[in-house]
Amino acid sequence: MNLRLILGDQLNPAHPWFQSTHADVTYLLAEVRSETDYVSHHVQKVCAIFRSMERFADWLEGAGHRVRYLTLDDTAAHADFPSLIRHLLETDPFDSFDYQRPDEYRLLSQFRALEFPGVTVTEHDTHHFLVPFEELAKTFPVDRNLRMETFYRRMRKQHDILMDGNEPAGGQWNFDVANRSKLKAADLDQIPVPQAFSTDVADILQRLQRHDVRTIGSIGQALDWPTTPAEAREQLVHFCESALPAFGTFQDAMTDQHDQAWLLFHSRLSFAMNIKMLHPREVIDAAIHAYQSRPDISIEQVEGFVRQILGWREFIRGIYWTRMPDYQSLNALAADRPLPDFYWTGETRMNCMRQAISQSLERAYAHHIQRLMITGNFAMLAGLDPDAVDAWYLGIYADAFEWVELPNTRGMSQFADGGIVGSKAYAASANYINKQSDYCRSCDYMAAGKTGQDACPFNSLYWDFMIRHRESMERNPRIGMVYRNWDRQDAESRDLILQRAAWCLAHINEL
């Protein structure tokens, strides 16, 4: 008798395990407290994963497989998976235990340490990513820093994606320069209505309350996330039809002037992909098919989308697995300030932060620029502890699992890895935020101000950050010009800016 474990982010109906039924195989899906408690998760994230697990279990049973689904009620006596599995192997006549390789280091360490007398333990691949696990060490050598653009071009060639023979489609590899437009008033009418779902999760909420599971964020009357592969494909089709035609152009834009400002032209497919209801190649192929069959979708739109999946997603996973476990403790900038209270409430006078955080608490979602250049940018400028920043990002977003969250946050966002993920710190003042959004128009602070109580905190904090780390950053050719601009200012102006930054840091919860 064989027991096979399926984790909540391994809901892949195309996995080889499920291609045929076996009377001696039992599939186990379980809600376990170690997975709800390692950080405080958004309530929508927990509900979405649990409901997706339940529906996947139903699908397995409908396909003729033997399934055992255990809720928090059933697993209350077991703190983690090793405890639960040991109990099941001791009480049931299983002589083998199989698991798909977890995508988080902590779980893989737990599973590889499992030993049960008389029970064979076997690890299997998830058959999800485009770079095989066995090739990660060769693809991402730790003796040098591979850049994403180099990796991305290699993947384009290897998988023949958006290629014209040996050359990139459209004549260039990257159209990022064309993907930085700010939304004008006339553009707001183009914003599509998102694909909506309405899944009842009252029973899950009652379970969470019954077991005193601590969550963050809010949830309405129903869950607005796909919880089956069929729903995920509906979301994919909707994105390709309604949002992809303008995705690239406005992928870095932000606004608070529209009901759908929280999503704009983004796909919100990352949750479905990260729990493996959608395969990345399926998503890429759908977007390319839309591009090839519709004249209103340009190469700039589809390339920007493909780059996020074929490039960033696979790149970030490679960094994670080849740099762990040391990566999770890197703090190259020696940041140590606690997270301000407004990260948990959204109550701040900074409109950009209020919009991004409030949306995250309400939706369990924010797009990549809100994460990188608003909440992440502020955290880096203010020198917030990367451990606290990691925990916040890992908990608040429905699509956040450590393999994808950690390098994006500690590396790309916080530069705490010292340059492994990116070649420079993504630090920006209010000038960038004002260029990419209309947030500054309705803010209590002045976007152009550097000193005084009405000056945007991002401005003085930007300069304070750059001066604090001048010794290490000035040598970077991409940053050197910044210091020449600073040195041209008179001494009194520089002092006033740094005084404003000192006040902001000392009164950070009042901003």
N, C-alpha and C positions, 0 to 999 in steps of 0.2 A: 504494500500500500504506500502510495506516494502523496505527500503533502506539498503543495506548491503555493507559495506566498505571492500575492499581488499587492504592491503598495499603492497608495492613493494617487501617485503620479506615474503609474504604469498601466494606464487604462487603454492599452493599444489592442484593438480587436484584430489587427492583422498580424499579431505576434505568432510565430510558428507554434507555440504551445496550443493554440486554439484551433488549428486547422483540422484536427480530428479529435474525436472523443475517446476516452479511456476509462473503463469501469474502475480501474484501480487508482485513479488520480482524483484527489480532492483539492479544489482551489480555495484558498483562504483569503478573505479580505476582512480587515479588522480596524476598528477605530480604537486607537491606543493613546493614553494620556501623555506619553513622552512626545508624541507628535503634535498635540495641541498646546503643550506647555513649554517647549524649549525657547520660544519667545511668545509675547502676547500677539496673537494673530487677529487680523480683521475678522469680524463675525461673518462677513460674506465669504471670505476665503474658506473658513472652516465649513460653513454650510455647503458651499459649492463643491468642495472636495468630497465631503461625506455623501451628498446626494448623487454625485457622479459615480462614486464607488458602489452605492446601492443599485443604481441603474445598470452599471456594468455587470454586477452580480446577477441581476435579472436577465440581462442579455446572455450571459454564460449559461444560465439554467435553461433558457429558451433554446439554446443551441445544443442542449443535451449533455452539458458538463455537470459534474457534481460540484456543488458550491457550498461553502460555509461562510456566512456573513455574520460577524460579531460586532455588535454596537458597544458603546461605552458601558452600557448596562452589563454586557456579557464579559467585558475585559476589566472591570473595575478593580479586580484583585491583582492586576498585573501592571506594573509601572511602565514596561517597555516591551518591545518585540521579543528579545531573548527570553524574558520571563514567560510570556504568553506561549511562545513556541515550545519551550521546554515542558510546560504544563500539558500542551496538546500531545506532544510525543510520548509523554509518560502515561497519559490516560487513554490514548487511542493506538491501535495496532499499526502505526506507520513505521516502515523500515527505511524510508528515504525522505529527505527534505530538500526541495529545490527552491531557489529564489532568483529573481532577475536582479542583476547588479544595480544597487541603489545609485542614484546620481548625487548623493550627498556623502561626503567623506565620513561623517560621524556614523552613519548607518552602515556603510560598507565596512568600517572597522568593526562594528558590532557583529555583523553577519559573518565576516571572515574569521572571527574568534569563536564561532559556535562549534561546539563539540558535544555530541550526544552518543553515549555508548550504544553500539549496534545499529546506528542510524547513519546512512550515507548522506552527506551534505554536498550539493552541487550548485555552482554559480552559473547563471546563463546571461547572455547579452540581452539588452532591451530591444535591439533592432530598430532604433529610432534615429540616431544621429548619422550625419553624412561622413564624418571622420570616425572610423572604427576605433574603439577604445584601445586596441592593441597598437595603433599607430600614433597615439597622442604623443608619446615620449619622443619619437623620431620627428614628428611634425613641429613640436614645440620644445626645442632644446633649451635647457635651463642655463646654458653657458652664454647665451646671448638673447636679446629681446627681439622677438619676431614682431613686426608691425602688422597691424590688421590689414592694411592696404595690400601688402605683399602677399599675405595669406589669402585674401579675397580674390586677387587675380589668379592665383594658383588654383583655387577652387573653381573659378569660372572656367578655366581651361580644362581641368580634370573632369568636370561634370558636363562640359559643353553647354553651359548656360549663358544665354545672351551673347553668343559668339557668332561671328561671320568668318568661318574658317578658323584661322589663327588670330584674328583680330577681334576686338570687342565690338559688339553691335553699337551702331551710332558713332563709331570712330573714336571713342574714348572710354576709359574704364569707369570713370566716376563722374557723376553729374551733380556733385554736392553743391557746387557754386550756384547752380540753378535751383537749389532746393531750400532757399533761405528767404523766401518772400514773406512779407508781413501782410496780414489780411486787411484789405481796405473795406470800406462800407459796402461797396458793390459786391465784394466777394462773399459777404456773409450769406447772401441768398443762395449760394451754391452748396452750403453745408448740408449734407444729407441727414435725414432722420436715422438714427442707429437701429440696427436689428435689435429688437427687444424680446426678452424672454420673461416669463412669469411663472416661476416654479414655487410651489408651496413647500416651505421648510419648517412649518410650525412644530412638527414632531422633533426635528433636529434641535431647534431652539429650546424646546422643553428639556431635551437630553442635556444640552450644554448647561442649562440652569440647574438641573437636577444634580449634576456632577460638579457644579461650581467651577466650570471652565472659564477662565478670565479671557475676555476678548476686547478688542478695540473697535472703534467705528460704529456705524449704524446700519440697519437694514429695514426696509419698508415692509409692506404686506407680503411681498414675494421676492424671489431671488432673480436678478436680471443677469444671469450668466448661463452659458450653454452647459448642459450636464450630460449630454450624449454625443457620440460622434455625428449623428444625423443633425443635431442642432448646431454643432460646430461647423458642419459643412454649409448649413444655411447662412451662418455668419460669414463664412468665406465667400460664398456666392454674392451675398449682399455687398460686401466690401468691394469685390471686383467690379460689380455693376454700378455702384453709386459713389464710392469714395476714391477708388484708385485713379480715376481721371484727373484728380487734383492732388493726390497724396504727396507726390514729390515736391511740387511747388510750395506747398504749405506745411511740410512735415516739421518745420522748426517754428511755426507760428503759434501764437497764443492770443486769446481774447477773452474778455468777460462780457461781451456784448451780444451773446447769442445763447438760446436755450440749450444748444448742443455744443457749447464751448468746451465742455469736458472731453469730448471725443474728436470733434472737427472731422478730419479726413483720415483718421487712423483706423486700424483694423480691429483692435482689441482681441486679436486671435492668440495672444501669447499665453493666456491661461489654458486654452484648449490644447495648444501645442505642448506646453510644459507638463501637462498631465498625460500627454501622448495620445489624446483623442484624434489629433491631426498630425500627420507626418510632415516634416519640413519640406520634403520634395513635393508632396501633394499641394502644399500651399504655394510654393514657387511655381510649379507647373500651371496652376490655376491662374495666377497673376500673369504669367507670360502668354498663356492662351488668350486671356482677355486683351492683352496688348496687341497680339498678332491679329486678332479678329475685329478690333474696334479702332476706327480712325481717330477717335477722341482721346485715346490713351497714348501719350508720347513716351519715348524712351526714357526721358527724365523721370517720369512718374514710376515706371516699373523698375528701373535700375535702383532707385533709392529704396524701394521696398525689398527687392531681392538682396541688396547689400545688408540690410538689417538681419536677414535670416541666414543666408549663405555665408555672409561675412561675419558680422558681430556675434551672432548667436553661437556659431561653431567656434569662433575664435575665443570667446569668453570661456566656453567649456574647456577648451584646451589649456588655457592659462590656469583655470581652477585645478584640474587634475594633475598637472605637472608641477604645480607650485605648493600644493597642500602637503602637510598641515601647516607649514611655516607661514604661508600667505595670510592666514586668518589673524595673525598677531602683528603684521607689519604696521609700523606707525612712523614713516620716514619724516613727517613734519612735526613729530612730538606733540600732537594735538591732545588736549586733555580736559577741555571744558565740558561740563554736563549739557545734555540736550535741554534747550529752553522749554518752558511749559507750553508755549504755543504750538510746538510740534504735535502735541496731543489734543489741542483744542481748536487750532486755527485762529485763535483770538490774538491778532496783531494788527498794528496800524499799517504795516507794509502790505499793500494790496496784492502784490504778486505772491507773497508767501501765504496770505490769507486765502487767495483763490486756489493755489496748488494744494495746500494742506486741507482746507475744508472739502475740496473735491475728493481728495484721497480718503478722508474719513467717511464721506458719504458714499463714494462709489467703489472703494478699494482699487482705484485705478487713477493713474496720471500718465500722460505720454512722456516720451524720453527727454524732451527738452525741459518740461516742468521738473522732472526728477534730477536732471543733470545741472541745469543752469539756474534753477530757482532754489529748491530746497537743498540740493547738493552743493551748489555754489555758495549759498549762505553758510552752510555747515563748515565748508573748508575755509572760507574767509574768517569765520569766527573761531576757528581752531577747536571745533567740537570733537570729542573723543570718538574715534572711528569705530570702536566697539559699540557705543551707543547708537551711532548713525547706522551701522550695519543692522542692529537689532530692530531699529525703527523701519528701515526699508524692507527687511525680511518679513516683518509682521504685517505691515499696513497694506501691501499689494497682493491681490489675489494670484498674480502670476509669479510671485517671488519664491524661489527655491534656492538654496544656498549656492549651488553650482553656477547659477546665472546672476544672482544678486551680489554675491561677495566681490568678484572681480569688477563688476560694474560700479559698485559703491566704493569699496576701498581703493580700487585702482583708478578707474576712469573719473569718478566723481570727486574723491577725496585726495587723490595723488599720494595716498598713504603708502603705496607700494614703491614709491620713488622712481617710477617710470617704466614699470614692467608692462602695463597695459597701454599707456599713452606716453608720448614723448614730451608732453608739457602739462602743467596744471591748467585745468579749464576754469581759470579765475576770470571773473567779469564784473564790471561795475554796472550801475543803472543804465548806462548808455546802451549796452547790449540788450537789456530787458526792454528798453524803450524802442529799440529798433525792431525787435521781433514780436512785440505785443502792444496792446493798448492798455495794459495794466496801469501804467504810470499816470494816465489821464485822470483816473478816479482814486488816486492815492493821497493820503494825508501828507506824504513827503514830496519834496521837489526832486525830480529826477536829475536835474542839472546841478543841484546844490551839493557842495562838499563839506561845508562847515555850517554850524548853527543848528538849532533844534529842529528845524524843518528840512534839513538836508537828508536825502535818502541814505540810510545806513550802509547800503551796498557800496557807496562811493568811498567813504572814509575807511571802511573795513577792507576794501580792495587794496588801497594804498598801504594800509597797515600790514596786511598779509604780504604784499610784495616786498616791503622793507624788512619785515621779520625774516624773510627767507631769501634775502638778496644774495647772500654769499653763495648759496647753492644754485639759485635760479639764473643769476646774471650771465652765467656761462652758456646758457641755452640760447642758440642763435634765434629761436622763435620768440624770445622774450626780451632780449637785450635792449630793443628800442624803448620799451616801457621805462627802463631806468634812466635813459637819456631824457625822456620827457619829464620825469620827476626831478632830475637834477637841474633842469632849466627853470623850475619854479623858485621863487624867492624863499628864503629861510622862514620868514614869518608865515607864509601860506602853508608851507609844509608842516610847520608846528601846529597850526590850527587844525589841519586835516587829521593829524595824529591824535590831537586832543579830542576831537570829535569821535574818533574810533575808540579811544580809551573809555570815553563816556558810554558809548554804545555797548561795549563789552561789559562794563561794570553794571549797566542797567539793562542787560539783554532781555530780561523778561518784561520790560516796560516798552519795548520797541513796537 
